Amino acid sequence: MSHNHTNRSNPINHIPYLQRCVEISAMARGAGNTPFGALLVNREGEIVLEQGNIEITESNCTGHAETTLMAAASKAFAKAELWEFTLYTSVEPCAMCSGSIYWGNVGTVVYGISEKKLAEMTGDNEQNPTLDLPCRVVFAQGNKPIQVIGPIPEVESSIIAVHEGYWI
């Protein structure tokens, strides 16, 4: 399997995709879930899947946006194709989500705010017992060169705004 990222050679404006993740996270919150959103972009730059968190409304402990998105992506696309795709997410993928991205074979991940920043907001809230395990560390333990881009300061305030008042 090739591990070349064809999309690395072209400068990509990540902001619109991350802004859409913020909108998805707001919809997830509005539906009664935790405020997280993710989407998948093909090598042509088209959004092919979107997913908000469904953990609470579906009573699914693995219902994080990225893991749920990867379950759908693995059914819809071949692994070789997914390697050329980019997963965008409002918040850095947790260890579980990083694992699903790794096993699903997406080659690039872009996130808005770090898991450390999220932990500052959630504190000891039992709904989000954040692991201090950055996605780069998870990916580094594997044998694929998954590209990680983030955090992206330009979207931090809009991501934080969706979380405000949630983790009290």
N, CA and C of each residue as an Amber inpcrd file, in Angstrom:
protein
   504
   0.8390000  -1.1830000   0.0000000   0.0000000   0.0000000   0.0000000
   0.8790000   1.2400000   0.0000000   0.5500000   2.1560000  -0.8460000
   1.2910000   3.4070000  -0.9130000   0.9470000   4.3040000   0.2650000
   1.9400000   4.9970000   0.7510000   1.7120000   5.9440000   1.8390000
   2.0040000   7.3730000   1.3930000   1.8240000   7.6410000   0.1180000
   2.0270000   8.9990000  -0.3810000   0.7470000   9.8000000  -0.2170000
   0.8770000  10.9870000   0.2930000  -0.2650000  11.8800000   0.4450000
  -0.2480000  12.8640000  -0.7150000  -1.0900000  12.6360000  -1.7020000
  -1.0980000  13.5320000  -2.8510000  -1.5770000  14.9210000  -2.4580000
  -2.3960000  15.0100000  -1.3960000  -2.9200000  16.3200000  -1.0310000
  -1.9160000  17.1580000  -0.2480000  -0.7720000  16.6120000   0.1080000
   0.2240000  17.3750000   0.8550000   0.9160000  18.4270000  -0.0030000
   0.9530000  18.2000000  -1.3020000   1.6810000  19.1240000  -2.1610000
   0.8960000  20.4080000  -2.4320000  -0.3980000  20.3890000  -2.2480000
  -1.2200000  21.5710000  -2.5010000  -1.5480000  22.2670000  -1.1940000
  -1.3600000  23.5880000  -1.1400000  -1.7700000  24.2960000   0.0750000
  -3.2900000  24.2250000   0.2260000  -3.7350000  23.8580000   1.4000000
  -5.1620000  23.6790000   1.6550000  -5.5970000  24.6850000   2.7060000
  -6.7410000  25.3230000   2.4770000  -7.3100000  26.1910000   3.4890000
  -8.1810000  25.3240000   4.4020000  -7.6690000  25.0380000   5.5840000
  -8.3670000  24.1600000   6.5210000  -9.5210000  24.8400000   7.2380000
  -9.5310000  26.1670000   7.2580000 -10.4930000  26.9140000   8.0740000
 -11.9530000  26.6050000   7.7110000 -12.3520000  26.6260000   6.4420000
 -13.7670000  26.3410000   6.1480000 -14.2150000  24.9500000   6.6090000
 -13.3580000  23.9600000   6.4790000 -13.6970000  22.6100000   6.9280000
 -13.8510000  22.5770000   8.4520000 -12.9470000  23.2440000   9.1490000
 -13.0380000  23.2820000  10.6090000 -14.2490000  24.0900000  11.0700000
 -14.5860000  25.1420000  10.3450000 -15.7930000  25.9030000  10.6890000
 -17.0330000  25.0290000  10.5250000 -17.0350000  24.1730000   9.5200000
 -18.1540000  23.2470000   9.3510000 -18.1870000  22.2520000  10.5230000
 -17.0250000  21.8240000  10.9930000 -16.9710000  20.9380000  12.1610000
 -17.5840000  21.6190000  13.3820000 -17.3620000  22.9130000  13.5130000
 -17.9510000  23.6760000  14.6120000 -19.4780000  23.6580000  14.4800000
 -19.9830000  23.8540000  13.2720000 -21.4310000  23.8030000  13.0500000
 -21.9920000  22.4270000  13.3950000 -21.2830000  21.3790000  13.0020000
 -21.7120000  20.0130000  13.2980000 -21.7010000  19.7790000  14.8090000
 -20.6810000  20.2950000  15.4990000 -20.6070000  20.1280000  16.9500000
 -21.7580000  20.8550000  17.6390000 -22.1510000  22.0140000  17.1190000
 -23.2900000  22.7400000  17.6770000 -24.5840000  21.9600000  17.4590000
 -24.7170000  21.3200000  16.3070000 -25.9030000  20.4880000  16.0420000
 -25.9310000  19.2840000  16.9810000 -24.7670000  18.6850000  17.2240000
 -24.7050000  17.5540000  18.1520000 -25.1580000  17.9900000  19.5390000
 -24.6630000  19.1280000  19.9750000 -25.0710000  19.6460000  21.2840000
 -26.5740000  19.9160000  21.3020000 -27.0700000  20.5260000  20.2560000
 -28.4920000  20.8220000  20.1680000 -29.3640000  19.5700000  20.1950000
 -28.8140000  18.4610000  19.7240000 -29.5470000  17.1850000  19.7100000
 -29.4420000  16.4430000  21.0400000 -28.6550000  16.9920000  21.9810000
 -28.5330000  16.3590000  23.2900000 -27.2460000  15.6030000  23.5150000
 -26.2990000  15.7700000  22.6230000 -25.0150000  15.0860000  22.7330000
 -23.9100000  16.0560000  23.1350000 -22.7250000  15.5150000  23.3570000
 -21.5840000  16.3710000  23.6390000 -21.1880000  17.1020000  22.3580000
 -20.6190000  18.3070000  22.5000000 -20.3890000  19.1780000  21.3410000
 -19.1080000  18.8720000  20.5630000 -19.1740000  17.8120000  19.7690000
 -18.0400000  17.4460000  18.9200000 -18.5410000  17.1610000  17.5160000
 -17.7390000  17.5450000  16.5150000 -18.1060000  17.3170000  15.1260000
 -16.8990000  16.9900000  14.2850000 -17.1120000  16.1440000  13.2850000
 -16.0310000  15.7320000  12.3910000 -16.5860000  15.5900000  10.9790000
 -15.6960000  15.6410000  10.0220000 -16.0760000  15.4050000   8.6360000
 -14.8980000  14.8060000   7.8870000 -15.1970000  14.2290000   6.7470000
 -14.1900000  13.5730000   5.9220000 -14.1950000  14.2180000   4.5460000
 -12.9910000  14.5470000   4.0670000 -12.8210000  15.2240000   2.7870000
 -12.0180000  14.3170000   1.8590000 -12.5030000  14.1570000   0.6320000
 -11.7650000  13.3300000  -0.3270000 -10.6080000  14.1130000  -0.9390000
  -9.8570000  13.4670000  -1.7900000  -8.6590000  14.1210000  -2.3410000
  -8.9910000  15.2930000  -3.2520000 -10.2330000  15.3940000  -3.7050000
 -10.6630000  16.5370000  -4.5260000 -11.1350000  17.7060000  -3.6660000
 -11.1570000  17.5290000  -2.3630000 -11.5710000  18.5980000  -1.4690000
 -13.0610000  18.6260000  -1.1700000 -13.7780000  17.5760000  -1.5520000
 -15.2200000  17.5040000  -1.3160000 -15.4980000  16.8210000   0.0140000
 -16.4430000  17.3690000   0.7700000 -16.8750000  16.7190000   2.0090000
 -17.7250000  15.5120000   1.6250000 -17.2960000  14.3200000   2.0630000
 -18.0080000  13.0950000   1.6940000 -18.7890000  12.5010000   2.8620000
 -18.4380000  12.8440000   4.0920000 -19.1680000  12.3950000   5.2760000
 -19.0740000  13.4610000   6.3500000 -20.1300000  13.5840000   7.1470000
 -20.1430000  14.4640000   8.3110000 -20.7210000  13.6890000   9.4750000
 -20.2340000  13.9950000  10.6840000 -20.7340000  13.2700000  11.8410000
 -20.5630000  14.0750000  13.1130000 -21.6330000  14.1780000  13.8720000
 -21.5570000  14.7440000  15.2040000 -21.4850000  13.6340000  16.2260000
 -21.2330000  13.9850000  17.4540000 -21.2170000  13.0160000  18.5380000
 -22.6300000  12.4580000  18.7220000 -22.7360000  11.1330000  18.9550000
 -24.0310000  10.4800000  19.1890000 -24.0200000   9.6650000  20.4820000
 -23.0110000   9.8820000  21.2840000 -22.7830000   9.0650000  22.4740000
 -23.9820000   9.0280000  23.4170000 -24.5870000  10.1690000  23.6920000
 -25.6670000  10.2380000  24.6700000 -26.9910000   9.7680000  24.0770000
 -27.3830000  10.3250000  22.9420000 -28.6920000   9.9950000  22.3750000
 -28.7870000   8.5580000  21.8910000 -27.6670000   7.9690000  21.5220000
 -27.6650000   6.5740000  21.0600000 -27.2080000   5.5980000  22.1480000
 -26.9170000   6.1150000  23.3420000 -26.3960000   5.2710000  24.4370000
 -25.2490000   4.4020000  23.9250000 -24.2880000   5.0580000  23.2930000
 -23.1840000   4.3680000  22.6480000 -21.8700000   4.9500000  23.1580000
 -21.1680000   4.1920000  23.9890000 -19.9240000   4.7000000  24.5670000
 -18.8520000   4.9480000  23.5190000 -18.9860000   4.3830000  22.3350000
 -18.0320000   4.6520000  21.2550000 -18.6070000   5.6370000  20.2390000
 -19.6360000   6.3740000  20.6250000 -20.3240000   7.2690000  19.7100000
 -19.6670000   8.6190000  19.5070000 -18.3450000   8.6770000  19.6960000
 -17.6330000   9.9240000  19.4050000 -17.7360000  10.2110000  17.9030000
 -17.6570000  11.4890000  17.5470000 -17.8400000  11.8860000  16.1490000
 -16.8720000  11.1680000  15.2090000 -15.5910000  11.1220000  15.5820000
 -14.5870000  10.5450000  14.6720000 -14.7390000   9.0270000  14.5380000
 -14.9820000   8.3400000  15.6280000 -15.1330000   6.8810000  15.5710000
 -16.3760000   6.5010000  14.7810000 -17.4740000   7.2130000  14.9930000
 -18.7050000   6.9440000  14.2530000 -18.5030000   7.2430000  12.7730000
 -17.8120000   8.3400000  12.4740000 -17.5180000   8.6950000  11.0920000
 -16.6610000   7.6090000  10.4330000 -15.6640000   7.1000000  11.1540000
 -14.7770000   6.0770000  10.5790000 -15.5140000   4.7690000  10.3270000
 -16.4930000   4.4330000  11.1730000 -17.2840000   3.2290000  10.9260000
 -18.0310000   3.3600000   9.6020000 -18.6100000   4.5300000   9.3570000
 -19.3160000   4.7610000   8.0900000 -18.3420000   4.8140000   6.9210000
 -17.1880000   5.4600000   7.1240000 -16.2010000   5.5980000   6.0460000
 -15.6570000   4.2470000   5.6080000 -15.4350000   3.3510000   6.5650000
 -14.8720000   2.0470000   6.2160000 -15.8550000   1.2030000   5.4110000
 -17.1330000   1.4950000   5.5420000 -18.1380000   0.7910000   4.7370000
 -18.2810000   1.4070000   3.3520000 -17.9690000   2.6930000   3.2400000
 -18.2120000   3.4180000   1.9880000 -17.0090000   3.5130000   1.0580000
 -15.8040000   3.3950000   1.6180000 -14.5950000   3.6280000   0.8160000
 -13.5530000   2.5490000   1.0720000 -12.7370000   2.2820000   0.0620000
 -11.6380000   1.3330000   0.2040000 -10.5230000   1.9510000   1.0400000
  -9.7580000   1.1070000   1.7260000  -8.6640000   1.6090000   2.5710000
  -7.6550000   2.4240000   1.7690000  -7.3290000   1.9870000   0.5660000
  -6.3680000   2.7260000  -0.2590000  -6.9040000   4.1220000  -0.5780000
  -8.1940000   4.2170000  -0.8090000  -8.8250000   5.5020000  -1.0920000
  -8.8080000   6.3910000   0.1510000  -9.1240000   5.8160000   1.3100000
  -9.1610000   6.5780000   2.5580000  -7.7980000   7.1560000   2.9110000
  -6.7370000   6.4850000   2.5120000  -5.4000000   7.0010000   2.8060000
  -5.1900000   8.3850000   2.2090000  -5.8920000   8.6830000   1.1270000
  -5.7630000   9.9700000   0.4400000  -6.7220000  11.0200000   1.0070000
  -7.5810000  10.6420000   1.9560000  -8.5870000  11.5310000   2.5240000
  -8.0530000  12.2560000   3.7500000  -8.7590000  13.3070000   4.1410000
  -8.4300000  14.0710000   5.3450000  -9.6390000  14.0860000   6.2640000
  -9.4060000  13.7570000   7.5230000 -10.4450000  13.8470000   8.5360000
 -10.2470000  15.1430000   9.2970000 -11.2860000  15.9570000   9.3300000
 -11.2830000  17.2070000  10.0900000 -12.1370000  17.0020000  11.3220000
 -11.7000000  17.5690000  12.4410000 -12.4600000  17.4440000  13.6670000
 -12.2770000  18.6740000  14.5360000 -13.3320000  19.0170000  15.2550000
 -13.2820000  20.2220000  16.0720000 -12.2350000  20.1160000  17.1750000
 -12.1160000  18.9380000  17.7740000 -11.1880000  18.7260000  18.8820000
 -10.2750000  17.5400000  18.5480000  -9.0380000  17.6170000  18.9700000
  -8.0740000  16.5450000  18.7460000  -8.6770000  15.1830000  19.0850000
  -8.5210000  14.1950000  18.2090000  -9.0890000  12.8770000  18.4680000
  -8.5270000  12.2490000  19.7450000  -9.4230000  11.6300000  20.5270000
  -8.9980000  10.9000000  21.7160000  -8.2900000   9.6140000  21.2790000
  -7.8240000   8.8470000  22.2340000  -7.1090000   7.6030000  21.9260000
  -7.9960000   6.6340000  21.1400000  -9.2680000   6.5060000  21.5370000
 -10.1820000   5.6120000  20.8260000 -10.3720000   6.0630000  19.3890000
 -10.6370000   7.3410000  19.2140000 -10.8620000   7.8720000  17.8740000
  -9.5960000   7.7980000  17.0250000  -8.4530000   8.0480000  17.6410000
  -7.1840000   7.9260000  16.9220000  -6.9970000   6.4940000  16.4360000
  -7.3570000   5.5400000  17.2770000  -7.2800000   4.1340000  16.8710000
  -8.1840000   3.8420000  15.6900000  -9.3940000   4.3730000  15.6990000
 -10.3100000   4.1170000  14.5870000  -9.8060000   4.7760000  13.2940000
  -9.1990000   5.9410000  13.4300000  -8.6220000   6.6170000  12.2610000
  -7.4460000   5.7970000  11.7220000  -6.6110000   5.3170000  12.6340000
  -5.4540000   4.5010000  12.2450000  -5.9130000   3.2300000  11.5260000
  -6.8150000   2.4790000  12.1570000  -7.2620000   1.2120000  11.5630000
  -8.0960000   1.4600000  10.3100000  -8.7750000   2.5860000  10.2340000
  -9.5560000   2.9140000   9.0480000  -8.7000000   3.3850000   7.8860000
  -7.4750000   3.8180000   8.1900000  -6.4780000   4.1510000   7.1760000
  -6.6130000   5.5400000   6.5620000  -7.1330000   6.5080000   7.3330000
  -7.1440000   7.8820000   6.8410000  -5.7380000   8.4510000   7.0250000
  -5.2320000   9.1160000   6.0000000  -3.8410000   9.5480000   6.0030000
  -3.5410000  10.9000000   6.6160000  -4.5570000  11.7480000   6.7670000
  -4.3280000  13.0870000   7.3090000  -5.4490000  13.4440000   8.2750000
  -5.0610000  14.0430000   9.4090000  -6.0090000  14.5040000  10.4170000
  -5.7300000  15.9760000  10.6910000  -6.7920000  16.7800000  10.7120000
  -6.6760000  18.1970000  11.0530000  -7.6650000  18.4580000  12.1790000
  -7.1680000  19.0570000  13.2770000  -8.0710000  19.3570000  14.3890000
  -7.9550000  20.8080000  14.8120000  -9.0550000  21.2890000  15.4230000
  -9.1280000  22.6820000  15.8300000  -8.4180000  22.9730000  17.1330000
  -8.8620000  22.3260000  18.2230000  -8.2220000  22.5490000  19.5230000
  -7.6710000  21.2320000  20.0570000  -6.6750000  21.3430000  20.9290000
  -6.0210000  20.1530000  21.4690000  -6.8630000  19.4930000  22.5540000
  -6.5640000  18.2450000  22.8060000  -7.2280000  17.5200000  23.8880000
  -6.8830000  18.1510000  25.2380000  -5.6790000  18.6950000  25.3590000
  -5.2980000  19.4000000  26.5970000  -6.2000000  20.6130000  26.8260000
  -6.5050000  21.3530000  25.7590000  -7.4080000  22.4890000  25.8640000
  -8.8050000  22.0210000  26.2680000  -9.2420000  20.9120000  25.6820000
 -10.5350000  20.3520000  26.0450000 -10.5550000  19.9940000  27.5290000
  -9.5020000  19.3610000  28.0160000  -9.4350000  18.9610000  29.4230000
  -9.5310000  20.1740000  30.3420000  -8.9760000  21.3070000  29.9220000
  -9.1030000  22.5360000  30.7080000 -10.5630000  22.9490000  30.8320000
 -11.3460000  22.7220000  29.7780000 -12.7540000  23.1070000  29.7830000
 -13.6250000  22.1040000  30.5330000 -13.3090000  20.8190000  30.4030000
 -14.1750000  19.7900000  30.9820000 -13.8680000  19.5100000  32.4420000
 -12.6360000  19.7920000  32.8780000 -12.2660000  19.5200000  34.2640000
 -12.4890000  18.0630000  34.6040000 -13.1560000  17.8020000  35.7210000
 -13.3840000  16.4210000  36.1330000 -14.7910000  15.9420000  35.7970000
 -15.4160000  16.5560000  34.8050000 -16.7550000  16.1540000  34.3940000
 -16.7370000  14.6870000  33.9670000 -17.5970000  13.8870000  34.5700000
 -17.5920000  12.4450000  34.3110000 -18.0030000  12.0930000  32.8870000
 -18.6410000  13.0130000  32.1840000 -19.0250000  12.7600000  30.7970000
 -17.8040000  12.7110000  29.8790000 -16.7110000  13.3440000  30.2800000
 -15.5290000  13.3740000  29.4220000 -14.2630000  13.1290000  30.2410000
 -14.0170000  11.8830000  30.6220000 -12.7950000  11.5710000  31.3740000
 -11.5880000  11.5180000  30.4320000 -11.1640000  12.6800000  29.9820000
 -10.1460000  12.8090000  28.9430000  -8.8480000  12.0930000  29.3070000
  -8.3430000  11.3240000  28.3560000  -7.0250000  10.7020000  28.4930000
  -5.9770000  11.7120000  28.0400000  -4.8820000  11.7980000  28.7560000
  -3.7880000  12.6710000  28.3400000  -2.9060000  11.8700000  27.3860000
  -3.4110000  11.6840000  26.1670000  -2.7190000  10.8670000  25.1730000
  -2.9380000  11.4900000  23.7950000  -2.0750000  12.4260000  23.4240000
  -2.2410000  13.1190000  22.1380000  -2.2900000  12.1530000  20.9520000
  -3.0560000  12.5090000  19.9390000  -3.1960000  11.6340000  18.7740000
  -1.8620000  11.3820000  18.0820000  -0.9680000  12.3620000  18.1040000
   0.3460000  12.1480000  17.4890000   1.0980000  11.0120000  18.1740000
   0.9330000  10.8830000  19.4850000   1.5870000   9.8030000  20.2320000
   0.9840000   8.4600000  19.8310000  -0.3390000   8.3990000  19.7290000
  -1.0050000   7.1600000  19.3060000  -0.5250000   6.7630000  17.9150000
  -0.5680000   7.6960000  16.9760000  -0.1730000   7.3920000  15.6010000
   1.3010000   7.0050000  15.5040000   2.1430000   7.6010000  16.3180000
   3.5850000   7.3210000  16.2770000   3.9000000   5.8770000  16.6630000
   2.9760000   5.2220000  17.3610000   3.1910000   3.8330000  17.7550000
   2.8770000   2.8610000  16.6250000   2.3220000   3.3590000  15.5450000
   1.9750000   2.5150000  14.4060000   3.0520000   2.5450000  13.3400000
   2.7340000   1.9650000  12.1990000   3.7150000   1.9010000  11.1120000
   3.2640000   2.6490000   9.8670000   2.3760000   3.6430000  10.0710000
   1.9180000   4.4710000   8.9500000   2.2180000   5.9240000   9.2850000
   2.6950000   6.6870000   8.3190000   2.9990000   8.1080000   8.5730000
   1.7670000   9.0060000   8.4460000   0.8450000   8.8980000   9.4000000
  -0.3520000   9.7330000   9.3780000   0.0520000  11.1720000   9.6790000
  -0.3440000  12.0650000   8.8020000  -0.0290000  13.4840000   8.9710000
  -1.0610000  14.0960000   9.9110000  -0.5840000  14.8600000  10.9060000
  -1.4720000  15.5400000  11.8410000  -1.1950000  17.0360000  11.7750000
  -2.2640000  17.8110000  11.6300000  -2.1770000  19.2710000  11.5870000
  -3.1070000  19.8120000  12.6680000  -2.5910000  20.6080000  13.5450000
  -3.4100000  21.1820000  14.6060000  -2.5890000  21.3640000  15.8580000
  -3.0580000  22.1680000  16.7660000  -4.3000000  22.9380000  16.7200000
  -4.2240000  24.1110000  15.7490000  -5.3830000  24.6110000  15.3920000
  -5.5010000  25.7250000  14.4480000  -6.0590000  26.9330000  15.2160000
  -5.2100000  27.8910000  15.5720000  -5.6310000  29.0160000  16.4290000
  -6.8040000  29.8270000  15.8860000  -6.9470000  29.9160000  14.5750000
  -8.0020000  30.7400000  13.9730000  -9.4080000  30.2660000  14.3180000
  -9.5670000  29.0040000  14.7090000 -10.9130000  28.4900000  15.0130000
 -11.1210000  28.2180000  16.5030000 -10.0980000  28.4570000  17.3110000
 -10.1880000  28.1220000  18.7300000 -11.3840000  28.7770000  19.4160000
 -11.5800000  30.0710000  19.2180000 -12.6530000  30.7670000  19.9360000
 -14.0320000  30.2450000  19.5380000 -14.2420000  29.9190000  18.2670000
 -15.5550000  29.4160000  17.8560000 -15.8020000  28.0080000  18.3790000
 -14.7530000  27.2020000  18.4910000 -14.9010000  25.8570000  19.0610000
 -15.2170000  25.9540000  20.5490000 -14.4790000  26.7870000  21.2440000
 -14.7050000  26.9680000  22.6820000 -16.1140000  27.4910000  22.9430000
 -16.6060000  28.3760000  22.0910000 -17.9420000  28.9550000  22.2720000
 -19.0190000  27.8710000  22.2900000 -18.8780000  26.8310000  21.4670000
 -19.8660000  25.7550000  21.4430000 -19.8430000  24.9550000  22.7390000
 -18.6800000  24.9060000  23.3950000 -18.5300000  24.1480000  24.6410000
 -18.9430000  24.9480000  25.8790000 -19.0180000  26.2810000  25.7440000
 -19.3030000  27.1280000  26.9070000 -20.6140000  26.7490000  27.5650000
 -20.5570000  26.5430000  28.8810000 -21.7380000  26.1990000  29.6580000
 -22.1180000  24.7340000  29.6240000 -21.4530000  23.9340000  28.7900000
 -21.8110000  22.5290000  28.6700000 -21.2380000  21.6900000  29.8160000
 -20.0120000  21.9330000  30.1940000 -19.2850000  21.0620000  31.1150000
 -19.4100000  21.4680000  32.5710000 -20.3890000  22.2870000  32.8900000
 -20.5670000  22.7700000  34.2640000 -21.1070000  21.6570000  35.1360000
